Amino acid sequence: MAKAADKLMNIDGIEASFALLRADNTVTISARSHDKINVQIIMQKLGGGGHFDSAGAQVAATDTREVLSKLREAIDQYLDKTTN
């Protein structure tokens, strides 16, 4: 999963990547970025942490779509704060 998030960062124009994996009752998120987006702050909103450009979270949930929705909300909140 971390390798997938790393690989996505090689695509032109991508500033941050998020890879999700559900196993049993946990959804794990691996987040990566270049120097513009602080993925640590985004992952903290989901109970995780890490560093500015490499972070992650584990969310107890059986529905990946629910976690993806929370992730999108956390990204939107971060972007709203940093662009205003």
NORSUL-V867366 format. One line per field, one symbol per residue. burial: I if it has 9 or more other C-alpha atoms within 8 Angstrom, else O. A space follows every 10 residues. Layout:
burial = ???
This chain:
burial = OOOOIIOIIO OOOIIIIIII IIOOOIIIII IIIIOOIIII IIIIOIIIII IIIIIIIIIO IIOIOOIOOI IOOIIOOIOO OOOO
